[in-house]
Amino acid sequence: MIQLELFKMDIPLLDADVFNGWEKLKHGTAFEELSVNEKTKVGRINELLSPTWNYSYPPIMKAYLDSICIVGKTFKYLPDVGRVGLLGDKKAIHIQASGSVLSPGSNTLAENWEMGHRHLKVIMEFIGVSDFHGIFIEGMAEYPDQVLQIKEKAIQRTREATLEF
């Protein structure tokens, strides 16, 4: 049996240093030429089998969500009712970009694997935000010849959605 004590492990968050390092490596930069922070973080991630964000959002987003789900601030418990979200007058839009097609209703195998938007929807319901929408900018890796159209469509959908705010 292997037991991982995550709170005692050095697990770097996927941040600008990691992305910059990965981008440099992708374009032929030698690992030794990365900045100290890039080498430290990318090296450690490589030791941990190079985790990816596939089908979800970055860990820092999860940390943020954990920090806003506070009893008495964003939700409360009522006798005979249970948990009640306190942000019922708020609206939220989640904009998610992906190289794959993951959006609800896309009828792809990956649609069932997508966890970021689904988890965020549950959290929004938990804290009482019932007016929650998703905009998906997706398929750019699968359809590189359609990148400009995909971006333009997403920009248009975003503009339309923000009119409701």
C-alpha positions as a Markdown table, in Angstrom:
| # | Residue | x | y | z |
|---|---|---|---|---|
| 1 | Met | 0.0 | 0.0 | 0.0 |
| 2 | Ile | 1.2 | 3.5 | -0.9 |
| 3 | Gln | 0.1 | 6.3 | 1.5 |
| 4 | Leu | 0.5 | 9.9 | 0.3 |
| 5 | Glu | 0.4 | 12.6 | 2.9 |
| 6 | Leu | -0.4 | 15.5 | 0.6 |
| 7 | Phe | -0.2 | 18.2 | 3.2 |
| 8 | Lys | 3.4 | 17.2 | 3.9 |
| 9 | Met | 4.4 | 17.0 | 0.3 |
| 10 | Asp | 5.8 | 19.8 | -1.8 |
| 11 | Ile | 3.2 | 20.0 | -4.6 |
| 12 | Pro | 3.6 | 23.1 | -6.7 |
| 13 | Leu | 0.5 | 24.9 | -8.0 |
| 14 | Leu | 0.2 | 25.2 | -11.7 |
| 15 | Asp | 1.0 | 28.9 | -12.0 |
| 16 | Ala | 2.8 | 31.4 | -14.3 |
| 17 | Asp | 6.2 | 29.9 | -13.5 |
| 18 | Val | 5.1 | 26.4 | -14.5 |
| 19 | Phe | 3.3 | 27.6 | -17.7 |
| 20 | Asn | 6.3 | 29.8 | -18.7 |
| 21 | Gly | 8.7 | 26.9 | -18.1 |
| 22 | Trp | 6.5 | 24.4 | -20.1 |
| 23 | Glu | 6.2 | 26.9 | -22.9 |
| 24 | Lys | 10.0 | 27.5 | -23.0 |
| 25 | Leu | 10.6 | 23.7 | -23.0 |
| 26 | Lys | 8.1 | 23.2 | -25.7 |
| 27 | His | 10.0 | 25.6 | -27.9 |
| 28 | Gly | 13.4 | 24.0 | -27.4 |
| 29 | Thr | 14.8 | 25.8 | -24.4 |
| 30 | Ala | 17.0 | 23.5 | -22.3 |
| 31 | Phe | 15.7 | 22.8 | -18.8 |
| 32 | Glu | 19.0 | 24.3 | -17.3 |
| 33 | Glu | 18.1 | 27.6 | -19.0 |
| 34 | Leu | 14.8 | 28.0 | -17.1 |
| 35 | Ser | 14.5 | 30.6 | -14.3 |
| 36 | Val | 15.2 | 29.2 | -10.8 |
| 37 | Asn | 11.4 | 29.2 | -10.0 |
| 38 | Glu | 10.6 | 27.6 | -13.3 |
| 39 | Lys | 13.2 | 24.8 | -12.8 |
| 40 | Thr | 12.1 | 24.2 | -9.2 |
| 41 | Lys | 8.4 | 23.9 | -9.9 |
| 42 | Val | 8.6 | 22.2 | -13.3 |
| 43 | Gly | 11.2 | 19.8 | -11.9 |
| 44 | Arg | 9.1 | 18.9 | -8.9 |
| 45 | Ile | 6.0 | 18.4 | -11.1 |
| 46 | Asn | 8.1 | 16.1 | -13.3 |
| 47 | Glu | 9.0 | 14.1 | -10.1 |
| 48 | Leu | 5.2 | 13.8 | -9.4 |
| 49 | Leu | 4.5 | 12.3 | -12.9 |
| 50 | Ser | 3.5 | 15.6 | -14.5 |
| 51 | Pro | -0.1 | 16.0 | -13.4 |
| 52 | Thr | -2.4 | 17.9 | -15.8 |
| 53 | Trp | -5.5 | 20.0 | -15.5 |
| 54 | Asn | -7.4 | 17.7 | -17.8 |
| 55 | Tyr | -11.1 | 17.9 | -17.3 |
| 56 | Ser | -11.0 | 20.4 | -14.4 |
| 57 | Tyr | -9.6 | 23.7 | -13.3 |
| 58 | Pro | -6.3 | 24.7 | -11.7 |
| 59 | Pro | -5.8 | 23.8 | -8.0 |
| 60 | Ile | -5.7 | 27.5 | -7.1 |
| 61 | Met | -9.3 | 27.8 | -8.2 |
| 62 | Lys | -10.3 | 25.0 | -5.8 |
| 63 | Ala | -8.4 | 26.7 | -3.0 |
| 64 | Tyr | -10.4 | 29.9 | -3.8 |
| 65 | Leu | -13.7 | 28.1 | -3.8 |
| 66 | Asp | -12.8 | 26.5 | -0.4 |
| 67 | Ser | -12.0 | 29.9 | 1.0 |
| 68 | Ile | -15.4 | 31.4 | 0.1 |
| 69 | Cys | -17.7 | 28.6 | 1.3 |
| 70 | Ile | -18.0 | 29.9 | 4.8 |
| 71 | Val | -20.9 | 29.3 | 7.2 |
| 72 | Gly | -22.7 | 32.6 | 8.0 |
| 73 | Lys | -21.0 | 34.3 | 5.0 |
| 74 | Thr | -22.1 | 32.4 | 1.9 |
| 75 | Phe | -24.3 | 29.8 | 3.4 |
| 76 | Lys | -26.1 | 28.9 | 6.6 |
| 77 | Tyr | -27.9 | 26.0 | 8.2 |
| 78 | Leu | -31.5 | 26.3 | 9.2 |
| 79 | Pro | -33.4 | 23.9 | 11.4 |
| 80 | Asp | -35.8 | 21.7 | 9.4 |
| 81 | Val | -34.4 | 23.1 | 6.2 |
| 82 | Gly | -30.7 | 22.3 | 6.2 |
| 83 | Arg | -28.2 | 24.3 | 4.2 |
| 84 | Val | -29.3 | 27.5 | 2.5 |
| 85 | Gly | -27.1 | 29.5 | 0.2 |
| 86 | Leu | -26.9 | 33.2 | 1.0 |
| 87 | Leu | -26.0 | 34.6 | -2.4 |
| 88 | Gly | -29.3 | 34.3 | -4.1 |
| 89 | Asp | -29.2 | 37.8 | -5.6 |
| 90 | Lys | -25.9 | 37.2 | -7.4 |
| 91 | Lys | -25.2 | 36.1 | -11.0 |
| 92 | Ala | -22.1 | 34.3 | -12.3 |
| 93 | Ile | -20.6 | 33.3 | -15.6 |
| 94 | His | -17.9 | 30.7 | -15.9 |
| 95 | Ile | -15.8 | 31.0 | -19.0 |
| 96 | Gln | -13.9 | 27.8 | -19.7 |
| 97 | Ala | -11.3 | 27.3 | -22.4 |
| 98 | Ser | -10.2 | 23.8 | -23.5 |
| 99 | Gly | -8.3 | 22.3 | -26.4 |
| 100 | Ser | -11.0 | 19.5 | -26.4 |
| 101 | Val | -14.7 | 19.7 | -26.6 |
| 102 | Leu | -16.1 | 19.2 | -23.1 |
| 103 | Ser | -19.2 | 21.3 | -22.8 |
| 104 | Pro | -22.5 | 20.0 | -21.6 |
| 105 | Gly | -24.6 | 18.9 | -24.6 |
| 106 | Ser | -21.6 | 18.5 | -26.9 |
| 107 | Asn | -22.4 | 14.7 | -27.2 |
| 108 | Thr | -18.7 | 13.8 | -26.9 |
| 109 | Leu | -17.2 | 11.1 | -24.7 |
| 110 | Ala | -15.2 | 13.8 | -23.0 |
| 111 | Glu | -18.4 | 15.6 | -22.0 |
| 112 | Asn | -18.9 | 13.0 | -19.2 |
| 113 | Trp | -15.3 | 13.6 | -18.0 |
| 114 | Glu | -15.5 | 17.3 | -17.6 |
| 115 | Met | -15.4 | 18.2 | -13.9 |
| 116 | Gly | -14.5 | 21.9 | -13.6 |
| 117 | His | -17.8 | 23.4 | -14.8 |
| 118 | Arg | -19.9 | 20.7 | -13.1 |
| 119 | His | -18.1 | 21.2 | -9.8 |
| 120 | Leu | -18.4 | 25.0 | -10.0 |
| 121 | Lys | -22.1 | 24.7 | -10.7 |
| 122 | Val | -22.5 | 22.6 | -7.6 |
| 123 | Ile | -20.6 | 25.2 | -5.5 |
| 124 | Met | -22.7 | 28.0 | -7.0 |
| 125 | Glu | -25.9 | 26.2 | -6.0 |
| 126 | Phe | -24.4 | 25.5 | -2.6 |
| 127 | Ile | -23.8 | 29.2 | -1.9 |
| 128 | Gly | -27.1 | 30.2 | -3.5 |
| 129 | Val | -26.1 | 31.5 | -6.9 |
| 130 | Ser | -28.8 | 30.1 | -9.1 |
| 131 | Asp | -28.2 | 32.4 | -12.1 |
| 132 | Phe | -25.1 | 30.6 | -13.3 |
| 133 | His | -24.1 | 30.2 | -16.9 |
| 134 | Gly | -21.1 | 28.7 | -18.7 |
| 135 | Ile | -19.4 | 29.9 | -21.8 |
| 136 | Phe | -17.1 | 27.3 | -23.4 |
| 137 | Ile | -14.2 | 28.2 | -25.7 |
| 138 | Glu | -13.3 | 24.8 | -26.8 |
| 139 | Gly | -11.9 | 22.6 | -29.5 |
| 140 | Met | -8.9 | 24.7 | -30.5 |
| 141 | Ala | -6.5 | 21.8 | -30.2 |
| 142 | Glu | -8.9 | 19.4 | -32.0 |
| 143 | Tyr | -9.8 | 21.9 | -34.7 |
| 144 | Pro | -6.7 | 24.2 | -35.2 |
| 145 | Asp | -8.1 | 25.4 | -38.5 |
| 146 | Gln | -11.1 | 26.9 | -36.7 |
| 147 | Val | -9.3 | 28.7 | -33.9 |
| 148 | Leu | -10.3 | 32.2 | -35.1 |
| 149 | Gln | -14.0 | 31.2 | -35.6 |
| 150 | Ile | -14.0 | 29.5 | -32.1 |
| 151 | Lys | -12.6 | 32.7 | -30.5 |
| 152 | Glu | -14.9 | 35.0 | -32.3 |
| 153 | Lys | -17.9 | 32.9 | -31.4 |
| 154 | Ala | -16.8 | 32.9 | -27.7 |
| 155 | Ile | -16.3 | 36.7 | -27.7 |
| 156 | Gln | -19.8 | 37.2 | -29.1 |
| 157 | Arg | -21.4 | 34.9 | -26.6 |
| 158 | Thr | -19.5 | 36.6 | -23.8 |
| 159 | Arg | -20.7 | 40.0 | -25.0 |
| 160 | Glu | -24.3 | 38.8 | -25.1 |
| 161 | Ala | -24.1 | 37.2 | -21.7 |
| 162 | Thr | -22.7 | 40.3 | -20.1 |
| 163 | Leu | -25.7 | 42.3 | -21.3 |
| 164 | Glu | -27.7 | 40.4 | -18.7 |
| 165 | Phe | -25.6 | 41.7 | -15.9 |
